[in-house]
Amino acid sequence: MVKPVTSFAPSPPAAPSTSPVASSSSPTKRTFQSTLFNVKFGAQRNRLPPTKTDSSVAKRTRSQSAAQDDDSIQDEKRPKTEATSVSTAPSAAPKYHHRGPFHQVTRPDFCSTYAITDLPDADIYYKPDFIPRRLAEEWRSQLDRLPEWYRPKLKVYGREITQSREIAAYATAPGLHLKYSGHPVELHAPFPPLLNHIASLLSSPDCLGEEVRFNHCMLNRYDDGSIYIGKHADNIENKVIVTVSLGADRSWIMQRKSPRKKAGAASDTEMVKKRWTLAGGSLLVMQGQTQKFYTHEIPKELKVKTPRISITFRQLVYDD
């Protein structure tokens, strides 16, 4: 069981620099068609997010570097407490870790304790008490203030719509790129301090294991139960998908895919559907062949009036 800290506040941003950032300094781009994205999207909202520019992204990167330098100075002055020792643990998302090697969750006591056993051909684990609800709400409130939130513009059946669900996406290193329903994602690097801290907790010997690392993180914000994510399956290139739920409890549905068959041919595959609640502070792991055989979704629940943020860490395999 991970021993939680009482809080983890991201470092304050440094004063913005006025010097331009040369676009020629970015590494060679790699493109990955992520799955996040064969999904059904919610209705368009009237309020649109402010347009982000390349300069705003560059400003955050410089500010974070300055803030982290300041943190290292302050660490020398502050007493060594239990909270400090956890938050300064070796990072589970080191720079340029996008090439792997990537390992799935194999820790025996975790797998035997938290396995979901009634979904055949799926490799799924659910830990309802990864962190206390109080700490989960603190983390949700801190992540809610990140500056990178936006609503992607997507093309659905030839029409451009603005997605109702806000996202914020991060990579461990610059030069990694995603497409979201055919559109480039605003992908920021490196991980913000709080996400890096959570990734390190996941990759500890007391949780998933030190060999389980991540190179990508996607945040989804659900203001209330009217915001949802439709039935979909992620790409098999996601070797491990780990979701931490913060805030409101929401339903989670997994359903076995209907096999493709020729007309008149009988199917001996049993249709399996399971619905349970992802609690605030819980941890969900999907790996192996799960995406090949199952879809997942978070349905509308209009009775839910409070917000939720999901943190989804991924091992995405990139080809050089």
Secondary structure, DSSP 8 states (H G I E B T S, - for coil): -----S------------S---GGGS---EEEE-STTS-------SS------HHHHHHHHHHHHHHHHHHHHHHHHS---HHHHHHTS--SS-TTGGG--------HHHHHHHB--SSTT-EEEEETTSS-HHHHHHHHHHHTT-TT-B--EEEETTEEEE-SSEEEEEESSTTEEEEETTEE--EESS--HHHHHHHHHHTSTTTT-TT---SEEEEEEESSTT--EEEE---TTEEEEEEEEEES-EEEEEEE------TT--------EEEEEE-TT-EEEEETTHHHHEEEEE---TT--S-EEEEEEEEE----
